[in-house]
Amino acid sequence: MGLFSSAPPSASYLGVDIGYGGMKMVELKNEKGRARLVTYAYANLPSDSLDKSLLNDIPFAADLLKKMVAKSKATAKKSISALPISSVFSSILSVPTVNDKELKDAVAMQAKKLIPLPLEEVSLDTKIIDKIEKPTDGAKPATRVLVTAAPKTLVTKYLEIFKQAGLELVSLETEAFAEIRALIGKDRSTIMVVDIGSLRTNILVVENGIPFITRSIATGGTAITQTIAKTLGIPLEQAESMKRDIKSMQAFAPTGDLSPILTVLVKPILDEIKYSFNQYQQQANGSGKRIEKIILTGGSALLPRLSEFLTQQMNVNTYLGNPWARVVFPPDLRPVLEELGPRFAVPIGCAMRDIDNA
């Protein structure tokens, strides 16, 4: 699903993730329906620049992307990128089942009431989820439609960055669909994806490959680092490295149990996870559907014992996401790629857009 797509399938693509913490890029080649890694690159921004979006400095972002392409020796020119969940409106509408034209008009009419911007100022994309021809409650036949809208001003910024970098942006989608493609694939069970970025945490509840709940909150890895530094009275640099060092974390847990520390560090995120769980259960409305697993992604998903902690708190198996699972790459790169894994879900998902992985 993309807000636009302007080119036929290509042999290889660049997937590019432009975030607050920096920029990530991966080139994948379609090799008989499998994604093969060609090259990758990333650039982290200094901590004092995290609140300044790259999208607000287009020449700098374009130059950074151009340098990453050159340094990684990427050859693909066709690129796919993803819009941040926090900047995109997404909703599931239920409209009467009629012919295609009337369906389109009905969706536009409902979207106009819900989207906080005039329709002429947004790029709108729709995806039919299912059609209920004979509702059991006697209601009229209806079609459920996923509607996604992004400000045209934001889309224009992406187009300009890629143009100045000498690349062709052939498709622009949302982070949600890129992460679903990279982390979930063809799994049709109900899954929650928790993406803990530098400044924001995104939460998706995905059913049959469709994001039924999409939420974004203004807290992430930087807030966790600041909490560690404040609680322990240590510099931010030391706190940042401690987030990935279980021995350092355990040094501050006399019994070796990290649960009390994690409870403090991820409280806002845990509260949002619980809220999203309850929201989904209300939508399920007694259907018996439930969230079957949680997948963690984003840089701070590597926080020691976080998956075990959430499994315990939510009573749902929680796993660290591995976006490289359906990508073929040289075995000697495995240790490096596994460490980078949680941070690369979005660019990998973008680059895989036209590759039919098993």
C-alpha positions in Angstrom: 0.0 0.0 0.0 1.6 3.3 -1.0 0.5 6.9 -1.1 1.8 6.9 -4.7 3.7 4.5 -7.0 5.1 5.8 -10.3 7.2 3.0 -11.7 7.0 -0.7 -12.7 8.9 -3.3 -10.6 12.7 -3.1 -10.7 15.5 -5.6 -10.1 16.7 -3.8 -7.0 15.6 -0.9 -4.8 17.0 1.4 -2.2 14.9 1.5 1.0 15.4 4.7 2.9 14.3 5.6 6.4 14.5 9.3 7.2 14.1 9.6 11.0 14.8 12.0 13.9 17.8 9.9 15.0 19.4 9.9 11.6 19.0 8.1 8.2 19.2 4.4 7.3 19.4 2.9 3.8 19.5 -0.6 2.4 19.7 -1.9 -1.2 18.0 -5.2 -1.9 18.1 -7.2 -5.1 15.2 -9.4 -6.3 16.8 -12.8 -6.8 14.2 -15.3 -7.9 11.6 -13.9 -5.5 14.1 -13.6 -2.6 15.6 -10.4 -1.3 19.4 -10.4 -1.4 21.4 -7.7 0.4 23.5 -5.6 -1.9 24.7 -3.0 0.5 23.5 -0.8 3.5 24.5 2.4 5.2 23.4 4.5 8.2 24.2 7.9 9.7 23.3 8.8 13.3 22.7 12.4 14.3 24.4 13.8 17.4 22.1 13.8 20.5 21.8 17.6 20.5 20.3 17.4 17.0 17.6 14.8 17.7 14.8 17.3 18.0 15.6 18.8 14.6 13.9 16.8 11.8 16.0 16.2 8.7 12.9 17.1 6.8 13.3 20.7 7.9 16.7 20.9 6.2 16.2 19.4 2.8 19.7 20.3 1.3 21.4 18.7 4.3 19.2 15.6 4.2 19.8 15.3 0.4 23.6 15.7 0.8 23.6 13.1 3.6 21.7 10.6 1.5 24.0 11.2 -1.5 27.1 10.6 0.7 25.6 7.4 2.1 24.9 6.1 -1.4 28.4 6.9 -2.5 30.1 5.4 0.6 28.1 2.2 0.4 28.6 1.9 -3.4 24.9 1.4 -3.9 23.9 1.2 -7.6 20.1 1.3 -7.6 18.5 4.6 -8.4 14.9 3.7 -7.8 14.1 4.3 -4.1 11.2 3.7 -1.8 10.7 5.6 1.5 8.2 5.7 4.3 6.3 8.5 6.1 6.5 8.6 9.9 3.4 7.2 11.6 3.1 10.4 13.7 2.6 12.5 10.5 0.0 10.3 8.8 -3.7 10.0 9.4 -5.0 6.4 9.3 -8.5 5.0 10.0 -10.7 2.1 9.1 -14.1 3.0 7.7 -17.2 0.9 7.2 -19.2 2.1 4.2 -22.3 0.5 2.4 -21.3 -2.1 -0.2 -22.2 -0.6 -3.5 -20.6 -0.2 -6.9 -17.0 1.0 -7.2 -17.8 4.7 -7.9 -20.3 5.0 -5.1 -17.9 3.2 -2.8 -15.2 5.8 -3.7 -17.6 8.7 -3.1 -18.8 7.3 0.2 -15.2 6.8 1.4 -14.3 10.4 0.4 -17.4 11.7 2.2 -16.5 10.0 5.5 -12.8 10.8 5.1 -13.6 14.5 4.7 -15.3 14.4 8.1 -12.4 12.7 9.9 -9.2 14.0 8.3 -8.1 17.2 10.0 -7.0 18.8 6.7 -9.0 19.6 3.5 -8.9 16.6 1.1 -7.3 18.8 -1.6 -4.3 19.2 0.8 -3.6 15.5 1.4 -2.5 12.5 -0.6 -5.1 9.9 0.0 -4.8 6.1 -0.3 -7.5 3.5 0.3 -7.3 -0.3 0.7 -10.4 -2.6 0.8 -10.0 -4.9 3.8 -13.1 -7.1 3.3 -16.8 -7.1 2.3 -19.6 -8.2 4.6 -22.4 -9.2 2.2 -24.7 -10.8 4.8 -24.2 -9.3 8.3 -25.5 -11.6 11.1 -27.2 -8.7 12.8 -29.5 -7.9 9.9 -27.6 -4.7 9.0 -27.0 -3.6 5.4 -24.0 -5.1 3.5 -20.9 -3.1 4.2 -17.2 -2.8 3.1 -14.4 -2.1 5.4 -11.8 0.3 4.0 -8.4 1.4 5.4 -7.9 5.0 4.6 -4.4 6.7 4.8 -3.8 10.4 4.3 -0.6 12.4 4.4 -0.1 16.2 3.9 1.0 17.0 0.4 3.5 19.4 1.9 5.2 16.5 3.6 5.2 14.3 0.5 6.8 17.2 -1.4 9.6 17.4 1.0 10.4 13.7 0.4 10.3 14.1 -3.3 12.7 17.1 -3.1 15.2 15.3 -0.9 15.4 12.4 -3.3 15.6 14.6 -6.4 18.5 16.6 -4.9 20.2 13.4 -4.0 20.0 12.2 -7.6 17.6 9.4 -6.9 14.1 8.5 -8.2 11.5 8.2 -5.4 9.2 5.7 -7.1 6.9 5.0 -4.1 6.1 6.5 -0.7 4.2 4.5 1.9 3.8 4.5 5.6 6.2 3.1 8.2 3.4 0.8 9.3 3.3 -1.2 6.0 7.1 -1.2 5.7 7.4 -2.8 9.2 4.6 -5.3 8.6 6.4 -6.4 5.4 9.8 -6.7 7.1 8.8 -8.2 10.5 5.5 -10.1 9.9 5.6 -11.1 6.3 2.8 -13.6 5.5 1.9 -14.3 9.1 -1.9 -13.7 9.4 -2.2 -13.9 13.1 -3.0 -10.9 15.3 0.3 -9.2 16.2 1.4 -6.1 18.1 4.5 -4.3 16.8 6.2 -1.9 19.3 8.7 0.3 17.6 10.8 2.3 20.1 12.6 5.0 18.2 14.8 7.8 19.5 12.0 10.3 20.2 8.8 8.4 19.5 7.3 5.0 20.1 4.9 3.6 17.5 2.5 0.8 18.3 0.6 -1.2 15.7 -2.0 -3.9 16.1 -1.9 -5.9 12.9 -4.6 -8.4 11.9 -4.3 -10.3 8.6 -1.5 -8.0 7.5 -3.6 -4.9 8.1 -2.9 -2.3 10.8 -6.1 -2.0 12.7 -4.7 0.2 15.4 -1.9 2.7 14.8 -0.6 4.9 17.6 2.4 7.1 18.2 3.5 8.7 21.5 6.2 11.3 22.2 8.6 9.1 24.2 11.4 6.7 23.1 15.0 5.7 23.5 16.2 9.3 24.4 13.8 9.5 27.3 14.9 6.1 28.6 18.6 7.2 28.4 17.7 10.4 30.3 15.9 8.4 33.0 18.8 6.1 33.5 21.2 9.1 33.7 19.0 10.9 36.2 18.2 7.9 38.3 21.8 6.7 38.6 23.5 10.1 38.5 25.7 9.2 35.5 26.5 11.0 32.2 24.2 10.6 29.2 26.9 8.8 27.2 27.4 6.2 29.9 23.6 5.8 30.3 23.3 5.2 26.5 25.8 2.4 26.5 24.3 0.9 29.6 21.0 0.4 27.7 22.6 -2.4 25.7 24.8 -3.8 28.4 23.0 -6.3 30.6 25.9 -6.6 33.1 25.9 -2.9 33.7 22.2 -2.9 34.2 22.3 -5.9 36.6 25.0 -4.1 38.7 22.1 -1.8 39.8 19.8 -4.7 40.6 21.0 -6.4 43.8 18.9 -9.5 43.1 19.7 -9.7 39.4 16.0 -9.0 38.7 15.7 -6.1 36.1 11.9 -5.9 36.4 11.9 -3.0 38.9 14.3 -1.0 36.8 12.4 -1.7 33.5 9.1 -0.8 35.2 10.5 2.7 35.8 12.3 3.0 32.4 9.5 2.0 30.1 6.4 3.0 32.2 4.9 5.4 29.5 5.5 2.8 26.8 4.0 0.0 28.9 1.0 2.1 29.7 0.4 2.8 26.0 0.8 -1.0 25.2 -1.9 -1.8 27.7 -4.1 1.0 26.3 -3.7 -0.4 22.8 -4.5 -3.9 24.0 -7.7 -2.7 25.6 -8.6 -0.7 22.5 -8.2 -3.7 20.3 -10.3 -5.9 22.6 -13.1 -3.4 22.5 -13.0 -3.3 18.7 -13.0 -7.2 18.6 -16.3 -6.9 20.6 -16.5 -10.5 21.8 -15.3 -12.1 18.6 -12.7 -14.1 20.5 -9.8 -12.4 18.7 -6.8 -11.6 20.8 -3.3 -10.3 20.3 -1.2 -13.5 20.0 2.3 -12.0 20.1 4.3 -8.8 20.5 7.3 -7.9 18.2 9.8 -5.3 19.4 11.7 -3.1 17.0 13.6 0.2 17.0 17.0 0.9 18.5 15.8 0.7 22.2 14.2 -2.7 21.6 17.7 -3.9 22.5 17.2 -2.8 26.1 18.3 -5.9 28.2 15.6 -8.3 29.1 12.8 -6.1 27.7 11.2 -8.9 25.7 11.1 -11.1 28.8 9.7 -8.2 30.9 6.8 -7.5 28.4 6.0 -11.2 28.2 5.6 -11.2 32.0 3.7 -8.0 32.2 1.3 -8.6 29.3 1.1 -12.4 29.4 1.8 -12.5 25.7 4.9 -13.9 24.1 7.2 -11.0 23.1 10.1 -11.3 20.6 12.8 -9.1 19.3 12.0 -8.5 15.6 14.5 -9.6 13.0 13.9 -7.8 9.6 16.8 -9.7 8.1 15.0 -13.1 8.5 13.8 -13.1 4.9 16.9 -11.5 3.4 19.8 -13.4 1.9 23.2 -12.1 3.0 26.8 -13.3 3.5 27.2 -15.4 6.7 30.1 -13.3 7.9 27.8 -10.3 8.2 25.4 -12.0 10.6 26.9 -10.6 13.9 26.8 -7.0 12.6 23.4 -7.3 10.9 21.8 -8.9 14.0 23.0 -5.9 16.1 21.6 -3.5 13.6 18.5 -5.5 13.0 15.9 -3.7 15.1 16.9 -0.3 13.6 16.5 -1.4 10.0 12.9 -2.7 9.8 11.6 0.3 7.9 14.3 0.6 5.2 14.3 -3.2 4.7 10.5 -3.2 4.4 10.6 -0.4 1.9 13.2 -2.1 -0.3 11.2 -5.4 -0.1 8.0 -3.7 -1.5 8.1 -5.5 -4.9 9.9 -8.7 -3.8 7.6 -11.6 -3.0 9.3 -13.3 -0.1 8.5 -16.7 1.1 
